[in-house]
């Protein structure tokens, strides 16, 4: 429900899978959703790039998800933004990460096209 609310509030283009994936991750937990204004400006519909001063504001798992969100948005990468690091966490984090990746790369559409050709 939070994800749908963010999509409506942000009024992003339907094809903007980068922002959709970013917002999906931010809506994935109540804690990240409540910190939305630290990393996303809804009124300007802009991603706010992570400031190291904010590091203490987020848990380890939230930082992992934020790194993934930035990676899916603009290709951001660091030593921790790897599939191994992302999928090393619990099932909830893996579920969020997997769905964000599917959202970013429009996997649903790809699956439909593959099924249509079969």
N, C-alpha and C positions, 0 to 999 in steps of 0.2 A: 504494500500500500504506500509506503514512504517513497518507493521508486517512482510509482505513477504520479504521486504528488510533485516530486521534483521535475519530472518530465513536463508536467502541465505548467508549473511555475517558471521553468526555464524557457519554455516555448522554443526548443531547439528544432532544427530541421529534422525531418524523419530519417534522412540519410546520414545524420551526424553520429555515426557509431562510436567515434572516439569519446564524445561527451556522454553518450548513453552508458558506455562502459564505466567511465569515471563516476557518473552519478549512481550507477548500480552499486558500485563498491561503497560509496558514501552512504547509501541508504541501507546497506546490508546489516548494520548494527545500530542500535539506538545511540550508543556512545559516539560513533563516527557521525551519525546524522546530527547530533547535538553540537558537534564541532564543525559543521559544514562551513560556517562563515570564516573559519581560519584558512580554508583551502579553496573555497569557491564563492564567487560573488554572483548571487542569483540576479540582482538587479541589472548588472552589466553582462551577465551570462559569460563570465570569464573564470578560468582556472587561475588560482593564486598559487604561484610556485612555492613549494615548501621552503620555509626558512628554518635554518638549523636552531634558531632561538626557540622555535616551537617544539623541538624534539621532546621536551619534558611533558608536553601536553597530551602525548599519545602513548599508548601501551606498545609493547614490542609487536604484537600481532597487528595493531592498527597501523603502525609504521610500515610493516610488511605490505599490508593491503594498499596503503597510500603509494608506496613505491610502485606497486603493480599498476595502480590507477594512473600514475604519471607515465609509466611505461606504455600503457595502452593508449594514452592520450597523445603523447608526442615522442615516444621512443626512448624516454629517460632510462638510463641504466647505471647501475653501480654494482659493486661486488656482491650485494645482497639481492639484487633483482634478477634472480635466476629461477628456472623451474624447480630446481632442487630445493632452494630456500623456500619458495612459495608452497610447494607441496609437501614440505617436511612437517608442517604444522598439522593441527587436528582436522577432523572431517569437515567442520563448519568452515574453516578457512579454505580448505581445498574446494568445497562446494562453491563458495563465493568466487574464488579465483577462476574456477572452470567456467562458471556462468558469465563472468565478466569477459573472459577471453572469447567465449561464444558470441556474446553481445558485440564485442569490438569487431570481430571478423565476420559478422552476419552469417554465422553458421546455420541458423535456422533456414535461411534462404537457400544456402548451399545444399542442405539436407533435402529440402523440398525439390530442388532441381535434380539431385541424384535419384530420388525416388521416382520422379516423373519420367526419367530416362529408362528406368528398369522395366 
